[in-house]
Amino acid sequence: MVKCFSKYIIRLFLCFFLFSVISCINTKKAIYFRGQDDAVIRSPDFIPETIIESNDILSILVTSLNQEASTAFNSSNTADVNSTTTSGIRNESSGYLVSHEGFIKFPMLGNIKAAGLTKDQLQDSITHMLTERKLLLSPLVSIRMLNFKVTVLGEVGHPTVIPVPSEKISLLEALGLAGDVTINGKRDNVLVIREEPGKKVIKRLNLNSSQLFTSPYYYLRSNDIVYVEPNKTKVISTSNAAMWVTVVVAVLSFGVIVVENSNH
């Protein structure tokens, strides 16, 4: 009677232990926006404007009523840029390289301060210089950032650096281009690292919450880094804890065998 009871207790404990390990995987946390009903959610009021920094590559196009005169300002996009897309295809383009001191060398205008400005501010600066020096009549200046990119690391399908020619990308789009968050990734604690003048800002976001859509970090800036942390199940499976789980299961199984043999 005592032996049968002991065997029952060991088996019950083994089942409880295995259930506890398996139950560590919370399927609810693997679902995006769980419990979200149909609704209209306001997007962020603005898309974060990128500040130009040293080593950025800028495409600057100048147009005016005198097309021939404008050509002289569009012939020096000479800094070669190589970038790799998520499919592994290398793109080559050209533009103005912002120096370590924060300047670009522009035809006939010389060195122009660019670092620390937004694209709109630099456009206004170049337009003002062209008009003030009477080099062009009613010039229009268009600026694009050629090296706009974000990096996605951690528990995603394929960690990658994503070039963004449109200069607009949301966190969800970036994760999708990186192969989505794996089953072992923490969807409720995604890290965004953002560089701002003189500092780095770290923000944690919950992909399970609809509040993500109203976050100022929903749209990413150039050079943002997105990191998806592994959950406890992933950590256990890749650490010494996995070895101890195996040992405990083996010991309990051995105990069941011993008890069963003692009954014969």
C-alpha positions as CSV (number, residue, x, y, z in Angstrom):
1,M,0.0,0.0,0.0
2,V,2.8,2.4,1.0
3,K,4.8,1.5,-2.2
4,C,1.8,2.1,-4.4
5,F,1.2,5.4,-2.7
6,S,4.8,6.4,-3.2
7,K,4.7,5.5,-6.8
8,Y,1.6,7.6,-7.2
9,I,3.2,10.6,-5.5
10,I,6.3,10.4,-7.7
11,R,4.2,10.2,-10.9
12,L,2.0,13.0,-9.8
13,F,5.1,15.2,-9.0
14,L,6.6,14.4,-12.4
15,C,3.5,15.4,-14.2
16,F,3.2,18.6,-12.2
17,F,6.8,19.4,-12.9
18,L,6.5,18.9,-16.6
19,F,3.3,20.9,-16.7
20,S,5.0,23.7,-14.9
21,V,7.8,23.8,-17.4
22,I,5.4,23.8,-20.4
23,S,3.1,26.3,-18.8
24,C,6.0,28.8,-18.8
25,I,5.0,29.5,-22.4
26,N,2.2,32.0,-22.2
27,T,0.4,31.9,-25.6
28,K,-1.4,35.1,-24.8
29,K,1.9,37.0,-25.0
30,A,2.5,35.7,-28.5
31,I,-0.6,37.5,-29.8
32,Y,-0.4,41.0,-31.1
33,F,-3.0,43.5,-29.7
34,R,-5.0,40.8,-27.9
35,G,-8.4,41.8,-26.8
36,Q,-8.5,44.7,-29.2
37,D,-12.0,45.3,-30.6
38,D,-12.8,47.2,-33.7
39,A,-11.9,50.8,-33.1
40,V,-10.5,54.0,-34.6
41,I,-7.2,54.8,-33.0
42,R,-5.5,58.2,-33.5
43,S,-2.1,57.9,-35.0
44,P,0.8,60.1,-33.7
45,D,0.3,63.7,-34.6
46,F,3.6,63.8,-36.4
47,I,6.3,61.6,-37.9
48,P,9.6,62.3,-36.1
49,E,11.8,64.5,-38.2
50,T,15.3,63.3,-38.6
51,I,18.2,65.6,-37.6
52,I,21.1,65.6,-40.1
53,E,24.3,64.2,-38.5
54,S,27.9,63.8,-39.5
55,N,28.5,61.0,-42.1
56,D,24.9,61.3,-43.4
57,I,24.5,61.2,-47.2
58,L,22.2,63.9,-48.7
59,S,20.7,64.2,-52.2
60,I,20.2,67.9,-53.0
61,L,18.3,68.9,-56.1
62,V,18.1,72.5,-57.2
63,T,15.6,73.7,-59.8
64,S,14.6,77.2,-61.0
65,L,13.1,79.0,-63.9
66,N,16.5,78.9,-65.6
67,Q,17.1,75.2,-66.0
68,E,20.5,75.7,-67.6
69,A,21.7,77.8,-64.6
70,S,20.3,75.2,-62.2
71,T,22.4,72.5,-63.7
72,A,25.6,73.8,-62.2
73,F,24.2,73.1,-58.7
74,N,23.2,69.5,-59.5
75,S,26.5,68.1,-60.8
76,S,28.3,67.5,-57.5
77,N,26.3,64.6,-56.0
78,T,29.6,62.7,-56.0
79,A,29.9,60.8,-52.7
80,D,29.3,57.1,-53.6
81,V,26.9,55.3,-51.3
82,N,26.6,51.5,-51.0
83,S,23.7,50.0,-49.1
84,T,22.4,46.4,-48.8
85,T,18.7,45.7,-48.9
86,T,17.0,43.0,-46.9
87,S,17.1,40.7,-50.0
88,G,20.9,41.1,-50.1
89,I,20.9,43.3,-53.2
90,R,23.5,46.2,-53.1
91,N,22.3,49.6,-54.1
92,E,24.6,52.3,-55.3
93,S,23.7,56.0,-55.2
94,S,25.5,59.3,-54.8
95,G,25.0,62.4,-52.7
96,Y,26.7,65.0,-50.5
97,L,28.6,63.5,-47.6
98,V,28.3,65.5,-44.3
99,S,31.8,65.8,-42.9
100,H,32.9,65.1,-39.4
101,E,32.8,68.8,-38.7
102,G,29.1,68.8,-39.9
103,F,29.5,70.6,-43.3
104,I,28.8,69.8,-47.0
105,K,30.7,71.2,-49.9
106,F,28.1,72.8,-52.2
107,P,28.9,74.2,-55.7
108,M,29.5,78.0,-55.7
109,L,28.3,78.3,-52.1
110,G,31.3,76.5,-50.5
111,N,31.0,74.9,-47.1
112,I,27.5,74.8,-45.7
113,K,26.6,73.8,-42.1
114,A,24.3,70.8,-42.3
115,A,24.7,68.7,-39.1
116,G,22.2,69.6,-36.4
117,L,19.6,70.8,-38.9
118,T,16.5,69.2,-40.3
119,K,16.0,68.8,-44.0
120,D,13.6,71.7,-44.1
121,Q,16.0,74.0,-42.3
122,L,18.9,73.1,-44.6
123,Q,16.6,73.6,-47.6
124,D,15.7,77.1,-46.3
125,S,19.4,77.8,-45.7
126,I,20.5,76.9,-49.3
127,T,17.5,78.7,-50.8
128,H,18.3,81.8,-48.9
129,M,22.0,81.7,-50.0
130,L,21.1,81.2,-53.7
131,T,18.7,84.1,-53.6
132,E,20.8,86.5,-51.5
133,R,23.8,86.0,-53.8
134,K,21.5,86.3,-56.9
135,L,22.8,83.0,-58.3
136,L,19.3,81.8,-59.2
137,L,15.8,83.4,-59.5
138,S,13.1,81.7,-57.3
139,P,15.1,78.5,-56.6
140,L,13.5,75.4,-55.3
141,V,15.7,73.1,-53.2
142,S,14.7,69.5,-52.5
143,I,16.7,67.3,-50.1
144,R,16.5,63.6,-49.4
145,M,18.5,61.4,-47.0
146,L,20.1,58.5,-48.9
147,N,21.4,56.6,-45.9
148,F,18.1,56.4,-43.9
149,K,18.2,53.0,-42.2
150,V,17.0,51.1,-39.1
151,T,18.5,48.1,-37.5
152,V,16.4,45.2,-36.1
153,L,18.2,42.7,-33.7
154,G,17.3,39.9,-31.3
155,E,14.4,37.3,-31.5
156,V,13.3,38.0,-35.1
157,G,13.2,35.9,-38.2
158,H,16.4,37.4,-39.7
159,P,18.1,40.3,-37.9
160,T,19.0,42.9,-40.5
161,V,19.8,46.5,-41.3
162,I,16.9,48.0,-43.3
163,P,17.4,50.8,-45.8
164,V,14.4,53.1,-46.0
165,P,14.3,55.1,-49.3
166,S,10.9,56.6,-48.4
167,E,12.3,57.9,-45.1
168,K,9.2,56.7,-43.4
169,I,8.9,53.3,-41.6
170,S,6.8,52.1,-38.6
171,L,8.0,49.7,-35.9
172,L,5.6,47.0,-37.2
173,E,6.9,47.5,-40.8
174,A,10.5,47.1,-39.6
175,L,9.7,43.9,-37.6
176,G,7.8,42.5,-40.7
177,L,10.8,43.2,-42.9
178,A,13.0,41.4,-40.4
179,G,10.9,38.3,-40.5
180,D,8.5,39.1,-37.6
181,V,9.1,38.4,-33.9
182,T,9.8,34.7,-33.2
183,I,7.7,32.6,-30.8
184,N,10.6,33.1,-28.3
185,G,10.5,36.9,-28.5
186,K,9.1,39.2,-25.8
187,R,6.3,41.1,-27.6
188,D,5.5,43.1,-24.5
189,N,9.0,44.5,-24.0
190,V,10.5,45.6,-27.3
191,L,13.4,48.0,-27.0
192,V,14.0,51.0,-29.3
193,I,17.3,52.8,-29.0
194,R,17.3,56.3,-30.6
195,E,20.2,58.6,-31.1
196,E,19.6,62.3,-30.3
197,P,22.1,65.1,-30.2
198,G,24.5,64.3,-27.4
199,K,22.5,61.4,-26.0
200,K,20.8,58.0,-26.6
201,V,17.2,57.5,-25.7
202,I,16.0,54.0,-24.7
203,K,12.2,53.2,-24.9
204,R,10.4,50.0,-24.2
205,L,7.2,49.3,-26.1
206,N,4.4,46.7,-25.7
207,L,3.3,45.2,-29.0
208,N,0.3,43.6,-27.2
209,S,-1.1,47.0,-26.4
210,S,-3.1,49.3,-28.9
211,Q,-1.3,52.2,-27.2
212,L,1.6,51.4,-29.5
213,F,-0.2,53.3,-32.3
214,T,-0.2,56.6,-30.3
215,S,3.5,56.3,-29.2
216,P,6.0,58.8,-30.6
217,Y,8.2,55.8,-31.2
218,Y,5.7,54.1,-33.5
219,Y,7.4,55.7,-36.5
220,L,11.2,55.1,-36.4
221,R,13.9,57.6,-37.1
222,S,17.1,57.0,-39.1
223,N,19.6,54.9,-37.2
224,D,17.1,53.7,-34.7
225,I,17.9,50.2,-33.3
226,V,15.1,47.8,-32.5
227,Y,15.9,44.9,-30.1
228,V,13.5,42.0,-29.3
229,E,14.5,40.3,-26.1
230,P,14.2,36.5,-25.7
231,N,11.6,35.2,-23.3
232,K,12.3,33.0,-20.3
233,T,11.7,29.8,-22.3
234,K,14.4,30.8,-24.7
235,V,16.8,31.7,-22.0
236,I,16.2,28.4,-20.2
237,S,16.7,26.4,-23.3
238,T,20.1,28.0,-24.0
239,S,21.5,28.0,-20.5
240,N,22.6,25.5,-17.8
241,A,19.0,25.5,-16.6
242,A,18.1,23.2,-19.5
243,M,20.6,20.7,-18.2
244,W,19.1,20.7,-14.7
245,V,15.6,20.2,-16.1
246,T,16.9,17.1,-17.9
247,V,18.6,15.9,-14.7
248,V,15.5,16.3,-12.5
249,V,13.2,14.6,-15.1
250,A,15.7,11.7,-15.3
251,V,15.9,11.3,-11.5
252,L,12.1,11.3,-11.2
253,S,11.8,8.8,-14.0
254,F,14.4,6.6,-12.3
255,G,12.4,6.8,-9.1
256,V,9.2,5.6,-10.8
257,I,11.1,2.7,-12.3
258,V,12.6,1.7,-8.9
259,V,9.2,1.8,-7.2
260,E,7.6,-0.2,-9.9
261,N,10.4,-2.8,-9.8
262,S,10.1,-3.1,-6.0
263,N,6.4,-4.1,-6.4
264,H,7.4,-7.2,-8.4
